[in-house]
Amino acid sequence: MSNLNNITVLGCGVLGGQIAWHSAFKGKTVVVYDISEEALNNCRGAHQQYAAIYLADVGATENDISQTHTRLRYTTDLASAVSEADLVIEAVPEVPEIKNSVYSQMAPLLPEHTLIATNSSTLLPRDFADVTGRPDKYCALHYANLIWAVNLAEIMAHPTTAESTLEAVTEFAIET
């Protein structure tokens, strides 16, 4: 077990929304953060679509879907979003300046134990490790699109990622 039970997903676009929903479906408590209420409303709508997909294709029950919804919270308040996070999965746009800004704003708000993973598929974690304020607790965790059908995650370290971070993130990926 990873002991990563309180998850925050930063950015609720296509993959961020899927990661949030799937993590909640797998029993994790998830806070979905985005900078706009419009993005969060779009994510809520996507989550309704995922509920139908999980009922039809994944074998979920109505109770599973209800429980998934109870494990999700949505916010535009970054401090609130990360205040209890065991793992923050960053899924903001693939723009270095945006990622750097998010990490800089978030770093002083995180509990000491919190791990951070980027869902980036095109940028290297080494380029952002220092700005996270906890390079040893940072790595990449990239999920494939259509997470319910293609249950695949790639994990990538950078030179100073701690082995314990990789172990915990790997266990989390297996659990979800």
RAGI-V171000 format. One record per residue. N is the residue number from 1. RES is the residue in one letter. SS is DSSP state (h for helix, s for strand, l for the rest). NEAR is the number of other ideal C-beta (glycine too) atoms within 10 Angstrom. D_LAST is the distance of its C-alpha to the last C-alpha in Angstrom with 1 decimal. Layout:
BEGIN
n=<N N>
res=<RES RES>
ss=<SS SS>
near=<NEAR NEAR>
d_last=<D_LAST D_LAST>
END
This chain:
BEGIN
n=<1 2 3 4 5 6 7 8 9 10 11 12 13 14 15 16 17 18 19 20 21 22 23 24 25 26 27 28 29 30 31 32 33 34 35 36 37 38 39 40 41 42 43 44 45 46 47 48 49 50 51 52 53 54 55 56 57 58 59 60 61 62 63 64 65 66 67 68 69 70 71 72 73 74 75 76 77 78 79 80 81 82 83 84 85 86 87 88 89 90 91 92 93 94 95 96 97 98 99 100 101 102 103 104 105 106 107 108 109 110 111 112 113 114 115 116 117 118 119 120 121 122 123 124 125 126 127 128 129 130 131 132 133 134 135 136 137 138 139 140 141 142 143 144 145 146 147 148 149 150 151 152 153 154 155 156 157 158 159 160 161 162 163 164 165 166 167 168 169 170 171 172 173 174 175 176>
res=<M S N L N N I T V L G C G V L G G Q I A W H S A F K G K T V V V Y D I S E E A L N N C R G A H Q Q Y A A I Y L A D V G A T E N D I S Q T H T R L R Y T T D L A S A V S E A D L V I E A V P E V P E I K N S V Y S Q M A P L L P E H T L I A T N S S T L L P R D F A D V T G R P D K Y C A L H Y A N L I W A V N L A E I M A H P T T A E S T L E A V T E F A I E T>
ss=<l l l l l s s s s s l l l h h h h h h h h h h h h l l l s s s s s l l l h h h h h h h h h h h h h h h h h h h h h h l l l h h h h h h h h h l s s s s l l h h h h h l l l l s s s s l l l l l h h h h h h h h h h h h l l l l l l l s s s s l l l l l l h h h l l h h h l l h h h s s s s s s l l l l l l l l l s s s s l l l l l l h h h h h h h h h h h h h l>
near=<9 18 11 23 18 18 24 28 29 26 25 28 16 13 20 24 26 24 26 31 29 20 27 25 25 14 12 22 17 24 24 28 29 25 15 10 11 9 19 18 13 15 24 15 11 18 22 12 11 23 19 11 14 19 14 9 10 13 8 20 10 9 8 15 18 11 14 24 15 10 19 20 15 19 16 13 10 17 12 14 22 23 15 13 27 19 25 28 27 25 28 21 12 13 10 13 8 14 22 15 13 23 23 12 12 24 14 8 16 20 11 6 12 21 27 29 28 28 23 21 13 6 14 12 22 16 14 22 23 14 17 25 16 19 20 15 24 28 23 23 26 20 23 14 11 13 20 15 11 10 13 12 20 12 17 16 17 17 8 14 22 16 9 11 22 16 11 21 26 15 14 26 19 11 14 21>
d_last=<11.1 10.6 12.5 10.8 10.8 12.9 11.6 14.1 13.9 17.4 18.5 17.6 18.8 17.2 14.1 14.0 14.2 11.5 9.0 10.4 10.4 7.0 5.8 8.9 8.5 5.7 8.6 8.7 12.1 12.4 15.6 16.3 19.3 21.8 25.5 26.8 26.7 27.1 23.8 22.1 24.0 22.9 19.3 20.0 21.6 18.8 16.5 19.3 19.2 15.4 16.2 18.9 16.9 14.2 17.3 19.1 16.7 13.5 15.6 14.6 17.6 19.4 18.4 14.6 15.6 17.9 15.5 13.0 16.1 17.2 14.2 15.1 18.1 19.8 22.4 24.7 25.5 23.8 25.0 23.6 20.2 19.8 21.9 19.3 16.4 14.7 13.0 14.5 13.0 16.3 16.5 20.3 22.7 23.4 26.6 27.3 29.5 26.9 24.2 27.0 28.1 24.7 24.1 27.8 27.6 24.4 25.3 27.8 25.7 22.8 22.7 23.6 20.3 18.0 16.2 16.2 14.5 16.0 14.5 17.9 18.6 22.3 23.1 23.0 21.5 24.8 26.6 24.8 24.2 27.4 27.3 24.1 26.3 24.0 23.7 22.6 19.5 18.6 17.0 15.6 11.9 12.5 10.4 12.5 14.1 13.3 9.5 9.7 12.4 11.9 8.4 9.7 9.5 12.8 13.6 17.2 19.3 22.8 25.8 25.2 21.5 21.4 20.0 18.3 16.4 15.2 14.3 12.3 10.5 9.9 8.7 6.2 5.2 5.5 3.8 0.0>
END
